[in-house]
Amino acid sequence: MSEFDILSFGETMAMFVAEQSGDLADVGQFHKRIAGADSNVAIGLSRLGFNVAWLSRVGADSLGRFVVDTLRKEGLDCRNVAIDAAHPTGFQLKSRADDGSDPAVEYFRRGSAASHLSVQSISSSLLDARHLHATGIPPALSASAREMSFELMTRMRNAGRSVSFDPNLRPSLWASEQQMITEINRLAALAHWVLPGLSEGRLLTGFEDPADIAAFYLDLGVEAVAIKLGPHGAYYRTQLNEGFVAGVPVKNVVDTVGAGDGFAVGLISALLENHSVADAVRRANWIGSRAVQSRGDMEGLPTRLELSAEFEGVNREQAVLPHAL
């Protein structure tokens, strides 16, 4: 039996968050944190008690040490994070948006250590994990990282493990929009659970309606599709049923970055605990709503104790009824 419940992989960057609002050029003070959609999900699952292995690369620099130290403190197993002496750790600058709007982000990641991930980075022991979570970011970093993404998803699915996939589109990292659409959909077809946002789903499939977007992926062999509808909640569909789960009202939106990662944490954790898809989406919506109420990409992700006290106790009697297809 594997020592890991979950394997995740990708790039974790250092992130410098502005201490005051306004143009980044005018900001004099920043707070150092970490950023990365893939590692946000890994951290969220670790906080809920799962044993999570993290596969990545960082530079042989202070930012790389900071990234790995932070991930270890969050409980991730970082034995498969390679130290790359030839390429730097990526980083980003993030503005402070006090009005609830999306902050401005500037990336410094081209040629980073993580972009040199490859199939040679895969240790066979990692493939014993029960579940693989993947996103569309590593395959956008480089051809070798894209090859690794396909290899991991293919081998884990062929081994009978469950696989989740969040498109997490990053158009600026791809050579063209068409290449992005083609490659992301090829990856999605290797997953059991696919989690696009509504605008992502529309771009990737050419369909407008959530039901049609979901049907596109079900036809590729996906078992369940959950489409994020922002503050409105989420729509889900399987081969057997479909449903809509309303969003959780939030009085004060502090930072929208990381909401989708929180959604993934909720959905994956609940499905691995054998909850229904409808109940998994309820948890996903709640963790997503919690994420937008704190500054930082993963600071709002709950512990298992917080999930039990704040979500399960309040929501235990609020059942979501799916509609049969």
TORVODREN-165499 format. One line per field, with one value per residue (C-alpha): residue number from 1; x, y, z; residue in one letter. Coordinates in steps of 0.001 Angstrom, whole numbers. Each point is the difference from the previous one (the first is absolute). Example, Ala and Ser with C-alpha at 12.3 -4.5 7.8 and 13.67 -1.06 7.14 Angstrom:
# TORVODREN-165499
resi	(1;2)
X	(12300;1370)
Y	(-4500;3440)
Z	(7800;-660)
resn	(A;S)
//
This chain:
# TORVODREN-165499
resi	(1;2;3;4;5;6;7;8;9;10;11;12;13;14;15;16;17;18;19;20;21;22;23;24;25;26;27;28;29;30;31;32;33;34;35;36;37;38;39;40;41;42;43;44;45;46;47;48;49;50;51;52;53;54;55;56;57;58;59;60;61;62;63;64;65;66;67;68;69;70;71;72;73;74;75;76;77;78;79;80;81;82;83;84;85;86;87;88;89;90;91;92;93;94;95;96;97;98;99;100;101;102;103;104;105;106;107;108;109;110;111;112;113;114;115;116;117;118;119;120;121;122;123;124;125;126;127;128;129;130;131;132;133;134;135;136;137;138;139;140;141;142;143;144;145;146;147;148;149;150;151;152;153;154;155;156;157;158;159;160;161;162;163;164;165;166;167;168;169;170;171;172;173;174;175;176;177;178;179;180;181;182;183;184;185;186;187;188;189;190;191;192;193;194;195;196;197;198;199;200;201;202;203;204;205;206;207;208;209;210;211;212;213;214;215;216;217;218;219;220;221;222;223;224;225;226;227;228;229;230;231;232;233;234;235;236;237;238;239;240;241;242;243;244;245;246;247;248;249;250;251;252;253;254;255;256;257;258;259;260;261;262;263;264;265;266;267;268;269;270;271;272;273;274;275;276;277;278;279;280;281;282;283;284;285;286;287;288;289;290;291;292;293;294;295;296;297;298;299;300;301;302;303;304;305;306;307;308;309;310;311;312;313;314;315;316;317;318;319;320;321;322;323;324;325)
X	(0;1310;1150;-1670;-3682;539;2681;78;2578;785;1737;-23;1282;1036;-2579;526;-3344;-303;-563;-1913;-2400;875;2291;2697;2599;-906;-13;2981;-802;-969;-770;1672;-2266;-279;-2299;-998;-3388;1245;1700;-2981;-2133;2689;194;-3781;-186;2861;-1828;-2963;2179;1054;3590;1085;3141;1233;2012;1791;3294;1392;3207;3035;-806;-1583;-3433;183;890;-2872;-2459;1042;89;-3508;-1378;1574;-1538;-3347;546;938;2531;2661;2488;-762;699;3260;2500;1085;3361;-322;-3445;-1656;-3139;-2862;-1649;-2837;-1087;-3627;-1830;-2344;-3615;-2127;-3218;-446;1189;2621;3511;2639;2661;3365;1832;3741;39;1321;2819;-644;1130;-3550;-230;2716;-2184;17;-921;3394;-1366;-2499;910;-1795;-863;-2215;-2236;-1263;-1976;-3751;-850;1664;-991;1167;-596;603;2882;2963;-715;71;3474;1994;-113;1798;-2406;-2904;1378;312;-3624;-1237;2227;-1145;-3701;204;1938;-2154;-3238;1306;952;-3590;607;-2461;1092;-1360;751;-520;694;1332;588;3060;-259;3171;2084;-1180;1233;-3585;-3561;-677;2972;-1240;-3521;1230;2510;-2210;-2865;2373;1020;-3580;-886;2452;-1783;-2959;-1052;316;-465;-129;-1243;-2917;2065;2705;-2573;-1472;3396;1082;-3175;-1690;-3226;-1718;-2272;1526;-1951;1490;3499;-313;-1380;3055;2304;-2257;155;3810;-280;6;-2144;-1009;217;-391;-219;824;-2452;1767;-2170;-3048;1269;634;-1672;914;-801;764;-1273;-2880;-1047;593;-666;703;1374;-403;3011;705;-719;3100;-334;3566;2068;3657;1894;-1533;3228;-82;-3782;177;2768;-2165;-2819;2319;1047;-3626;-1028;3009;4;-3711;95;2980;-2105;-2774;-2459;-2426;975;-2773;1341;3553;-1033;-1614;3300;1869;-2186;496;3798;74;-2033;2368;3017;-1213;-332;3733;2963;2333;-572;-290;-229;-3783;85;-1462;1361;-2021;-1078;-1236;-1823;-1779;-886;-894;-1363;-1172;-1777;-1934;-693;-715;-3726;74;-199;547;-2329;1462;-2151;92;842)
Y	(0;3448;2424;2745;696;2633;957;3513;1810;3378;3273;1817;3544;2533;2782;3593;1516;3782;1429;2981;410;1758;-551;-2589;2503;2255;-2681;41;-2866;-3590;-3055;-3252;-3023;-2949;-422;-2789;-1487;-3578;405;1964;-3096;-2254;2188;68;-3803;-326;2274;-2363;-2901;-1629;-1124;1981;-486;3052;-338;3131;1824;3161;1941;-299;3429;1627;132;-3732;-666;2226;-1851;-3466;1034;1444;-3110;-2283;2041;-581;-3739;-792;-2731;1824;-2824;187;3723;231;2800;1441;1774;1261;1677;2393;-276;1884;2896;2454;3457;417;3276;685;471;1316;196;-3743;161;-2364;1143;723;-2720;145;-3300;-620;-3713;-443;-2560;-783;-3214;-1385;492;-2670;-2703;-3091;-3689;-610;1830;-2807;-2430;-3351;126;3045;-2031;-2028;3023;-491;3160;2422;3648;1830;3410;1646;2103;-2439;-1019;3691;523;-1987;-2968;-2197;925;-661;-3440;-691;1027;-2431;-2771;420;197;-2967;-2237;842;-603;-3265;-1104;470;3170;2876;3158;3545;2841;3752;1735;3142;1686;2219;1274;2093;-3155;-1746;540;405;-235;-2977;-1904;702;-1230;-3170;-987;840;-2079;-2911;152;353;-3230;-1827;1163;-1381;3367;3265;3418;2893;3491;1041;2312;-2673;-2622;2263;647;-3630;-1565;2699;-524;2699;-1963;-1823;-3168;-117;732;-2855;-2347;761;-1393;-2894;-1063;-100;-2555;2302;-1250;3322;3655;2906;3442;2980;2885;2476;1472;-1719;-3437;-2991;-2407;-3672;-2890;-3712;-2768;-517;3402;3747;2876;3580;947;3637;1989;979;3707;2010;3453;1157;-1294;689;-1882;-2077;-1844;-3562;-450;-2646;-1804;-46;-1448;-2778;-772;-406;-2124;-2331;-529;-788;-2394;-1832;-374;-1576;2884;509;2453;2338;20;383;3132;1395;-367;1400;3114;575;-274;2225;2629;-215;506;3375;1377;87;1678;-2497;-2962;-2778;1669;-528;-3751;-1734;-2666;-3162;1432;3203;-1987;-2040;2975;2595;-2007;-3446;1073;2780;-1780;-3543;348;1993;-2777;582;-2006;-1042;-297;-3286;182)
Z	(0;-915;2656;-2051;-459;-2671;-2509;-1394;-2095;-1523;678;3313;-312;2563;90;1089;988;103;3462;-1409;-2907;-3247;-2946;698;-1201;2919;2701;2330;2355;-760;2107;-1099;-434;-2369;-2995;-2350;-772;163;3358;1361;-555;1454;3120;365;-170;2483;2452;-221;1102;-3286;-547;-3047;-2092;-1908;-3229;-1202;-602;1581;-512;2248;1419;3034;-1625;-661;3627;1105;-2254;1202;3671;-288;-1715;2602;2805;-1691;238;-3604;-707;-2023;-539;-3725;-319;-1959;590;-3352;96;-3576;74;2465;2102;-1641;1809;-438;1138;1046;550;2879;-1103;2860;-2022;-550;-3627;-1422;960;-2617;-196;-1754;-541;-136;-848;-3547;53;3669;1663;-80;-3750;-250;1519;-2237;-28;1629;3055;674;2763;-239;3714;-637;-2291;2958;1223;149;-1948;-2422;-283;-3114;-1541;-3350;1323;-75;-3622;-915;1473;-2572;-2353;2531;2815;-2359;-808;3730;578;-2641;1332;3601;-854;-2382;2374;3020;-1909;-1471;3511;1150;2030;-61;-1847;293;-2409;237;-3349;1723;-3337;-368;-3619;224;546;-3156;-3565;-1203;1248;-2251;1374;3525;-780;-1724;2661;2978;-1383;-647;3649;1219;-1816;2300;3171;1920;1441;-1972;1629;-2496;654;-2200;-2227;-299;-940;-2657;-1557;133;-1381;-2070;1936;2072;2311;3015;-818;-3501;1286;2464;-2684;-2175;2703;944;-3645;311;2811;3030;2908;1595;-1016;2424;-1607;2198;-349;2288;2773;-1507;981;-2244;-2416;-57;-2282;-86;-2270;2465;1295;18;2342;967;3407;1006;1099;3590;636;879;1580;-542;-2932;822;-2719;-2806;-853;1290;11;-2727;1863;3114;-2089;-1173;3578;1035;-2955;21;3763;119;-2967;1494;3154;-2112;245;-2885;-2738;1191;3565;-1309;-1921;3154;1845;-3008;-83;3709;-100;-3091;1843;2954;-2251;-1299;3517;733;-1627;-1613;-2283;2582;3397;167;-599;3075;2287;610;3361;-1649;-2676;2647;2184;-2616;-2926;973;3166;-1736;-3281;1170;-513;-3244;-2560;-3704;-2189;-3381;-3081;-1856;-3674)
resn	(M;S;E;F;D;I;L;S;F;G;E;T;M;A;M;F;V;A;E;Q;S;G;D;L;A;D;V;G;Q;F;H;K;R;I;A;G;A;D;S;N;V;A;I;G;L;S;R;L;G;F;N;V;A;W;L;S;R;V;G;A;D;S;L;G;R;F;V;V;D;T;L;R;K;E;G;L;D;C;R;N;V;A;I;D;A;A;H;P;T;G;F;Q;L;K;S;R;A;D;D;G;S;D;P;A;V;E;Y;F;R;R;G;S;A;A;S;H;L;S;V;Q;S;I;S;S;S;L;L;D;A;R;H;L;H;A;T;G;I;P;P;A;L;S;A;S;A;R;E;M;S;F;E;L;M;T;R;M;R;N;A;G;R;S;V;S;F;D;P;N;L;R;P;S;L;W;A;S;E;Q;Q;M;I;T;E;I;N;R;L;A;A;L;A;H;W;V;L;P;G;L;S;E;G;R;L;L;T;G;F;E;D;P;A;D;I;A;A;F;Y;L;D;L;G;V;E;A;V;A;I;K;L;G;P;H;G;A;Y;Y;R;T;Q;L;N;E;G;F;V;A;G;V;P;V;K;N;V;V;D;T;V;G;A;G;D;G;F;A;V;G;L;I;S;A;L;L;E;N;H;S;V;A;D;A;V;R;R;A;N;W;I;G;S;R;A;V;Q;S;R;G;D;M;E;G;L;P;T;R;L;E;L;S;A;E;F;E;G;V;N;R;E;Q;A;V;L;P;H;A;L)
//
